[in-house]
Amino acid sequence: MGKAAAAAAFAVALIVPAVGFAAELSDIEVARLLAAADRSKPIDLTGRDLSYLDLAGLDFKAARLDRANLHAVDFAGADLSHARLAGAHLDRSTVQRTNFAGADLRGASLLRLSVTTELDLNPKAAGEAPNFAGADLSGARIFARMVGANLRGADLTGARLGNYRLTVIELHPHTFLEMADLSGARLRGAELYGVRFAWAKFIGADLSGADLTGADLTGADFTGADVTGTKFDGADLAQAVFRDMKGLDRAIGLDRALNRDRIVR
């Protein structure tokens, strides 16, 4: 598939919900399977269609959900820590206070997630964010408002969080990660252009080769971060903290960033 076709398919996925498919199991059946499961012997729901189910508050006990269709599932308050979700489709799922700590989400699709109805930068919104601490999100596609999300130590190598520069989605053109904690995260080669990272923490993060073109980095803390080859073209750096960083002399586009005179060094 060419780049243009892939971009068009991505745009359609953002706007058009999956229809015409019925879940293979009911929410009650899934709840019973999980109740009988054990973390040492997790249930295997690989490739299953669980779309539109209400699974809020359930403990998945490290379940295997690789390549599962989890479109529009309600995971609010659910425990998916250390679950296997590689290649899974979680588009339009509700993930308020969902625990994905240590989960395997490699190549997963997390588009249009429902996280909060609160206004951005509202403390209540931050309190409803999901927990992705230590999760493997390498190669994942993420397009959501996750103010205050915990991504400490997460692997976002090659992940795509940017706005993809598609005019068809301009009504909601950005991923919002204001006040998110990405300390120690790996974001090598990640596509982050246009992402709203105001007041986020990148302390000790590896951003080498990442694309932050046009990102809002107001007040973001990059203390100790590796920005070798990182692109900052058009990014807003007002009050961003640039201290003890690695590879700063090899960062790209700093001379074309906004408010670079207001960087805190």
KEKE-3310 file (N, C-alpha, C; in steps of 0.2 Angstrom, whole numbers, plus 5000, padded with zeros to 4 digits):
npx = (5004:5003:5010:5000:4988:4989:4988:4975:4967:4970:4964:4951:4949:4949:4937:4926:4917:4919:4907:4894:4899:4898:4901:4911:4909:4899:4898:4896:4900:4914:4918:4915:4925:4937:4935:4938:4950:4969:4983:4995:4991:4985:4969:4966:4962:4966:4965:4951:4934:4929:4922:4913:4909:4905:4917:4921:4930:4935:4947:4960:4970:4982:4979:4979:4977:4981:4980:4966:4949:4945:4936:4928:4926:4922:4933:4935:4942:4947:4959:4972:4985:5001:4995:4993:4993:4997:4996:4982:4966:4960:4953:4942:4939:4935:4945:4946:4955:4961:4972:4986:4999:5015:5010:5009:5008:5013:5012:4999:4983:4977:4966:4956:4953:4942:4943:4941:4929:4932:4939:4954:4969:4963:4963:4955:4954:4967:4967:4959:4966:4973:4985:5000:5013:5029:5024:5024:5024:5028:5029:5015:4999:4993:4980:4973:4965:4974:4977:4989:4993:5001:5016:5028:5044:5039:5039:5040:5045:5047:5033:5017:5011:5007:4999:4998:4996:4985:4971:4958:4956:4956:4947:4949:4964:4975:4985:4983:4993:4996:5004:5008:5018:5032:5044:5060:5055:5056:5057:5062:5064:5050:5035:5029:5024:5015:5009:5002:5011:5012:5019:5023:5033:5049:5060:5075:5072:5073:5074:5079:5081:5067:5052:5047:5041:5032:5026:5018:5027:5027:5033:5038:5048:5064:5075:5090:5087:5089:5092:5097:5097:5084:5069:5064:5058:5047:5041:5034:5043:5042:5047:5051:5061:5078:5090:5106:5105:5107:5115:5111:5117:5116:5103:5089:5083:5081:5084:5073:5063:5049:5048:5061:5070:5065:5068:5071:5087)
npy = (4994:5011:5027:5037:5030:5023:5034:5039:5028:5028:5040:5037:5027:5035:5042:5034:5022:5005:4994:4981:4970:4958:4955:4940:4935:4938:4952:4947:4933:4935:4941:4930:4921:4928:4929:4916:4914:4914:4924:4917:4908:4914:4919:4916:4926:4929:4937:4938:4944:4957:4968:4983:4979:4980:4981:4986:4990:4977:4964:4959:4950:4948:4944:4937:4945:4948:4955:4956:4962:4976:4987:5001:4997:4997:5000:5007:5010:4997:4983:4980:4977:4971:4964:4955:4964:4965:4972:4974:4981:4995:5006:5020:5016:5016:5022:5027:5029:5017:5003:5000:4996:4990:4983:4974:4982:4983:4989:4991:4999:5014:5024:5039:5037:5037:5047:5057:5069:5081:5098:5102:5102:5103:5098:5087:5080:5075:5066:5056:5050:5036:5023:5020:5016:5009:5001:4993:5001:5002:5006:5008:5016:5031:5042:5053:5062:5063:5069:5071:5058:5043:5038:5034:5027:5020:5011:5019:5018:5022:5024:5032:5047:5059:5072:5068:5076:5077:5085:5081:5077:5089:5094:5089:5089:5085:5075:5075:5077:5085:5088:5075:5062:5057:5052:5044:5037:5029:5035:5034:5039:5042:5048:5063:5075:5090:5086:5090:5094:5102:5106:5093:5079:5075:5069:5062:5055:5046:5053:5052:5055:5058:5066:5081:5091:5106:5104:5107:5112:5119:5124:5111:5098:5094:5089:5080:5073:5064:5071:5069:5071:5075:5082:5099:5109:5123:5120:5125:5132:5139:5142:5129:5117:5115:5107:5099:5090:5078:5077:5089:5098:5092:5092:5095:5109:5118:5132:5136:5135:5140:5154:5151:5159:5159:5148:5138:5137)
npz = (5000:4995:5002:5001:5000:5012:5021:5018:5022:5035:5039:5037:5046:5058:5057:5053:5062:5066:5059:5058:5063:5076:5093:5098:5110:5125:5136:5149:5148:5146:5158:5166:5162:5165:5179:5183:5179:5181:5184:5182:5173:5161:5152:5135:5122:5109:5094:5095:5093:5102:5101:5106:5119:5137:5148:5159:5174:5176:5180:5170:5172:5165:5152:5136:5122:5109:5093:5094:5091:5098:5097:5103:5115:5133:5144:5156:5171:5171:5174:5164:5166:5161:5151:5135:5120:5108:5091:5093:5091:5097:5095:5098:5111:5128:5140:5153:5168:5166:5168:5160:5163:5160:5149:5133:5119:5106:5090:5091:5088:5094:5092:5093:5107:5121:5135:5145:5150:5154:5154:5145:5154:5166:5183:5186:5174:5172:5182:5177:5168:5158:5163:5157:5161:5159:5148:5132:5118:5106:5089:5089:5085:5090:5094:5103:5117:5131:5144:5157:5157:5162:5157:5160:5158:5147:5131:5116:5104:5087:5087:5082:5084:5079:5070:5057:5046:5039:5030:5031:5045:5052:5061:5073:5076:5083:5095:5112:5126:5137:5152:5154:5160:5154:5158:5157:5146:5130:5115:5102:5086:5085:5078:5082:5078:5080:5092:5107:5120:5132:5147:5150:5155:5151:5157:5157:5146:5130:5115:5103:5086:5085:5079:5082:5076:5075:5087:5103:5116:5127:5143:5145:5152:5149:5155:5156:5144:5129:5114:5102:5085:5085:5079:5079:5072:5071:5083:5099:5111:5123:5139:5141:5148:5146:5151:5155:5144:5132:5116:5111:5103:5091:5088:5077:5068:5079:5077:5070:5079:5089:5101:5106:5113:5125:5132:5146:5154)
capx = (5000:5007:5009:4994:4983:4989:4985:4968:4964:4970:4959:4944:4948:4948:4931:4921:4917:4918:4900:4893:4902:4895:4906:4910:4907:4896:4902:4895:4905:4921:4918:4916:4931:4942:4935:4940:4957:4974:4989:5000:4988:4980:4965:4969:4957:4970:4961:4944:4930:4925:4920:4907:4907:4906:4921:4923:4932:4937:4954:4961:4975:4988:4976:4981:4972:4985:4976:4959:4945:4942:4934:4923:4925:4922:4938:4935:4944:4949:4966:4975:4992:5005:4991:4996:4988:5001:4992:4975:4962:4957:4950:4936:4938:4935:4951:4947:4958:4963:4979:4990:5006:5018:5006:5012:5004:5016:5009:4992:4979:4973:4963:4950:4951:4938:4947:4938:4925:4934:4942:4961:4973:4959:4966:4951:4955:4973:4966:4956:4970:4976:4992:5004:5020:5032:5021:5028:5019:5033:5025:5008:4996:4989:4977:4968:4967:4976:4980:4991:4994:5008:5020:5035:5047:5036:5043:5036:5050:5043:5026:5015:5006:5007:4993:4998:4995:4979:4966:4952:4955:4957:4942:4952:4970:4981:4985:4984:4997:4998:5005:5009:5024:5036:5051:5063:5052:5060:5053:5067:5061:5043:5032:5026:5023:5009:5007:5001:5015:5013:5020:5024:5040:5053:5066:5079:5069:5077:5070:5084:5077:5060:5050:5043:5039:5025:5023:5017:5032:5027:5035:5040:5054:5068:5081:5094:5084:5093:5088:5101:5094:5077:5067:5061:5055:5041:5039:5034:5048:5042:5048:5054:5067:5083:5096:5109:5103:5112:5114:5108:5121:5114:5096:5088:5078:5080:5084:5067:5058:5046:5050:5067:5073:5062:5070:5075:5093)
capy = (5000:5017:5031:5041:5025:5022:5040:5039:5022:5030:5045:5034:5024:5040:5045:5029:5017:4998:4992:4975:4964:4956:4952:4933:4933:4943:4954:4942:4928:4937:4942:4924:4918:4931:4927:4909:4914:4916:4927:4912:4904:4919:4917:4917:4928:4931:4938:4937:4950:4959:4975:4986:4976:4983:4977:4991:4988:4970:4962:4954:4945:4947:4940:4937:4949:4950:4956:4956:4968:4979:4993:5004:4993:5001:4998:5011:5007:4990:4982:4977:4977:4965:4960:4955:4967:4967:4972:4974:4987:4998:5012:5023:5012:5020:5020:5032:5026:5010:5002:4996:4996:4984:4979:4973:4985:4984:4989:4992:5005:5017:5030:5042:5035:5041:5047:5061:5074:5087:5102:5101:5105:5102:5092:5081:5077:5072:5061:5051:5047:5029:5022:5016:5015:5003:4998:4993:5004:5003:5005:5009:5022:5034:5048:5054:5067:5059:5074:5069:5051:5041:5035:5033:5021:5016:5011:5022:5018:5022:5025:5037:5051:5065:5073:5065:5082:5076:5090:5078:5077:5095:5096:5086:5087:5084:5071:5079:5074:5090:5086:5068:5060:5052:5052:5038:5034:5028:5038:5034:5039:5042:5053:5067:5082:5093:5084:5095:5091:5107:5104:5086:5078:5070:5069:5056:5051:5045:5056:5053:5054:5059:5072:5086:5097:5109:5102:5112:5110:5124:5121:5104:5097:5089:5088:5074:5069:5063:5074:5068:5071:5076:5088:5104:5114:5125:5118:5130:5130:5144:5140:5122:5116:5112:5106:5093:5086:5074:5077:5095:5101:5088:5092:5098:5114:5123:5139:5137:5134:5146:5156:5148:5164:5159:5141:5138:5133)
capz = (5000:4995:5007:5000:5001:5019:5024:5017:5026:5042:5040:5037:5053:5063:5057:5052:5066:5063:5059:5054:5067:5082:5097:5098:5117:5128:5142:5155:5147:5147:5165:5170:5160:5169:5186:5183:5176:5185:5181:5180:5167:5158:5146:5128:5118:5103:5088:5096:5092:5108:5100:5110:5126:5143:5152:5164:5180:5176:5181:5165:5174:5160:5147:5129:5118:5103:5087:5096:5090:5105:5095:5107:5122:5139:5149:5162:5178:5171:5175:5159:5167:5158:5146:5128:5116:5101:5085:5094:5089:5103:5093:5101:5117:5134:5144:5159:5174:5164:5170:5155:5165:5158:5144:5127:5114:5100:5084:5092:5086:5099:5089:5096:5113:5126:5141:5149:5147:5157:5150:5145:5159:5172:5187:5186:5168:5173:5187:5174:5162:5159:5165:5152:5164:5157:5143:5126:5113:5100:5082:5090:5082:5096:5093:5109:5123:5137:5149:5163:5156:5165:5152:5163:5156:5141:5125:5111:5098:5081:5088:5078:5088:5076:5066:5050:5041:5034:5031:5033:5052:5055:5066:5079:5073:5088:5101:5118:5131:5142:5159:5154:5162:5149:5161:5156:5140:5124:5109:5097:5079:5085:5075:5087:5076:5081:5098:5113:5126:5137:5154:5150:5158:5147:5161:5155:5140:5124:5110:5097:5080:5085:5075:5086:5072:5077:5094:5109:5121:5132:5149:5145:5155:5145:5159:5155:5139:5123:5108:5096:5079:5086:5075:5083:5068:5072:5090:5104:5117:5128:5146:5141:5152:5143:5156:5155:5139:5127:5109:5109:5097:5085:5087:5071:5068:5085:5075:5067:5084:5092:5108:5109:5118:5132:5135:5153:5154)
cpx = (5004:5006:5002:4988:4983:4986:4978:4964:4964:4965:4952:4943:4947:4940:4925:4921:4916:4910:4900:4896:4899:4901:4905:4908:4903:4900:4902:4900:4912:4922:4919:4923:4937:4941:4938:4948:4962:4980:4994:4997:4982:4975:4968:4963:4960:4965:4954:4941:4926:4922:4913:4905:4909:4910:4924:4925:4935:4945:4956:4966:4980:4985:4979:4976:4976:4980:4968:4956:4942:4939:4928:4921:4926:4927:4939:4937:4947:4957:4969:4983:4995:5001:4995:4991:4992:4996:4984:4972:4958:4953:4943:4934:4938:4940:4952:4950:4960:4970:4982:4997:5009:5015:5010:5007:5008:5012:5001:4989:4975:4971:4957:4948:4947:4941:4944:4934:4927:4938:4950:4964:4969:4962:4962:4952:4962:4972:4962:4960:4972:4983:4995:5012:5023:5029:5025:5023:5023:5028:5018:5006:4992:4987:4972:4970:4968:4980:4982:4993:5001:5011:5027:5038:5044:5040:5039:5041:5046:5036:5024:5009:5004:5000:4992:4997:4990:4973:4960:4951:4956:4953:4945:4959:4976:4980:4987:4987:5000:4999:5007:5016:5027:5043:5054:5060:5057:5055:5058:5063:5053:5041:5027:5024:5016:5006:5007:5005:5016:5013:5021:5032:5043:5060:5069:5076:5074:5072:5074:5080:5070:5058:5045:5041:5032:5022:5023:5021:5032:5028:5037:5047:5059:5075:5084:5091:5089:5089:5093:5097:5086:5075:5063:5058:5048:5038:5039:5038:5048:5042:5049:5060:5072:5090:5099:5107:5109:5110:5111:5111:5119:5107:5095:5082:5077:5080:5077:5061:5055:5048:5056:5071:5070:5063:5073:5081:5096)
cpy = (5006:5022:5035:5036:5024:5028:5040:5034:5024:5035:5042:5030:5028:5042:5040:5023:5010:4996:4985:4969:4964:4953:4944:4931:4939:4946:4950:4936:4929:4938:4935:4920:4921:4930:4920:4909:4915:4919:4922:4908:4909:4916:4919:4919:4931:4931:4938:4944:4952:4966:4977:4983:4981:4979:4981:4988:4981:4969:4957:4949:4943:4943:4941:4939:4951:4950:4956:4963:4971:4986:4995:5000:4998:4997:5002:5008:4999:4989:4977:4977:4971:4961:4960:4958:4969:4967:4973:4981:4990:5005:5014:5019:5018:5018:5025:5027:5019:5009:4997:4996:4989:4980:4979:4976:4987:4984:4990:4999:5008:5024:5032:5039:5040:5041:5051:5066:5081:5091:5101:5105:5106:5097:5086:5077:5073:5066:5055:5048:5040:5029:5017:5015:5008:4999:4998:4995:5006:5001:5006:5016:5025:5041:5049:5060:5063:5064:5071:5061:5049:5036:5034:5026:5017:5016:5013:5022:5017:5022:5032:5041:5057:5066:5071:5070:5080:5081:5087:5077:5083:5097:5094:5084:5085:5078:5076:5075:5079:5086:5079:5067:5055:5051:5045:5034:5033:5030:5039:5034:5040:5048:5057:5074:5084:5091:5089:5092:5097:5104:5097:5085:5073:5069:5062:5052:5051:5047:5056:5051:5055:5065:5075:5092:5100:5107:5107:5109:5115:5121:5114:5103:5092:5088:5081:5070:5069:5065:5074:5067:5072:5082:5093:5110:5116:5124:5124:5128:5135:5140:5132:5122:5112:5112:5099:5088:5083:5076:5084:5099:5097:5088:5096:5103:5118:5130:5141:5136:5140:5147:5152:5152:5163:5152:5142:5134:5133)
cpz = (5000:5001:5007:5002:5009:5023:5024:5022:5033:5044:5041:5044:5058:5063:5057:5057:5063:5064:5056:5058:5074:5086:5097:5105:5120:5134:5148:5154:5148:5154:5168:5168:5164:5176:5187:5182:5182:5181:5178:5174:5164:5153:5140:5123:5111:5097:5089:5095:5098:5107:5104:5116:5131:5148:5157:5171:5181:5177:5175:5166:5169:5154:5140:5124:5111:5097:5088:5093:5096:5103:5100:5113:5128:5144:5155:5168:5177:5172:5169:5160:5164:5153:5139:5123:5109:5095:5087:5092:5094:5101:5096:5108:5123:5139:5151:5165:5172:5165:5164:5157:5163:5152:5137:5122:5108:5094:5085:5090:5092:5097:5092:5102:5117:5133:5146:5146:5150:5152:5150:5151:5166:5176:5187:5179:5169:5177:5183:5168:5163:5161:5161:5155:5162:5151:5136:5120:5107:5093:5083:5087:5088:5093:5098:5113:5129:5142:5155:5163:5159:5160:5154:5161:5150:5135:5119:5104:5092:5081:5084:5082:5085:5072:5059:5044:5036:5035:5033:5040:5055:5061:5073:5077:5077:5093:5107:5124:5136:5149:5159:5157:5158:5152:5160:5150:5135:5118:5103:5090:5079:5081:5080:5084:5077:5088:5103:5119:5131:5144:5155:5153:5153:5150:5159:5149:5134:5118:5103:5091:5079:5081:5079:5082:5074:5083:5099:5115:5127:5139:5150:5148:5152:5149:5158:5149:5133:5117:5102:5089:5079:5082:5079:5079:5070:5079:5094:5110:5122:5135:5146:5144:5148:5147:5155:5150:5135:5120:5107:5103:5091:5084:5080:5071:5074:5083:5072:5072:5086:5099:5110:5113:5125:5135:5141:5153:5160)
residu = (MET:GLY:LYS:ALA:ALA:ALA:ALA:ALA:ALA:PHE:ALA:VAL:ALA:LEU:ILE:VAL:PRO:ALA:VAL:GLY:PHE:ALA:ALA:GLU:LEU:SER:ASP:ILE:GLU:VAL:ALA:ARG:LEU:LEU:ALA:ALA:ALA:ASP:ARG:SER:LYS:PRO:ILE:ASP:LEU:THR:GLY:ARG:ASP:LEU:SER:TYR:LEU:ASP:LEU:ALA:GLY:LEU:ASP:PHE:LYS:ALA:ALA:ARG:LEU:ASP:ARG:ALA:ASN:LEU:HIS:ALA:VAL:ASP:PHE:ALA:GLY:ALA:ASP:LEU:SER:HIS:ALA:ARG:LEU:ALA:GLY:ALA:HIS:LEU:ASP:ARG:SER:THR:VAL:GLN:ARG:THR:ASN:PHE:ALA:GLY:ALA:ASP:LEU:ARG:GLY:ALA:SER:LEU:LEU:ARG:LEU:SER:VAL:THR:THR:GLU:LEU:ASP:LEU:ASN:PRO:LYS:ALA:ALA:GLY:GLU:ALA:PRO:ASN:PHE:ALA:GLY:ALA:ASP:LEU:SER:GLY:ALA:ARG:ILE:PHE:ALA:ARG:MET:VAL:GLY:ALA:ASN:LEU:ARG:GLY:ALA:ASP:LEU:THR:GLY:ALA:ARG:LEU:GLY:ASN:TYR:ARG:LEU:THR:VAL:ILE:GLU:LEU:HIS:PRO:HIS:THR:PHE:LEU:GLU:MET:ALA:ASP:LEU:SER:GLY:ALA:ARG:LEU:ARG:GLY:ALA:GLU:LEU:TYR:GLY:VAL:ARG:PHE:ALA:TRP:ALA:LYS:PHE:ILE:GLY:ALA:ASP:LEU:SER:GLY:ALA:ASP:LEU:THR:GLY:ALA:ASP:LEU:THR:GLY:ALA:ASP:PHE:THR:GLY:ALA:ASP:VAL:THR:GLY:THR:LYS:PHE:ASP:GLY:ALA:ASP:LEU:ALA:GLN:ALA:VAL:PHE:ARG:ASP:MET:LYS:GLY:LEU:ASP:ARG:ALA:ILE:GLY:LEU:ASP:ARG:ALA:LEU:ASN:ARG:ASP:ARG:ILE:VAL:ARG)
# end
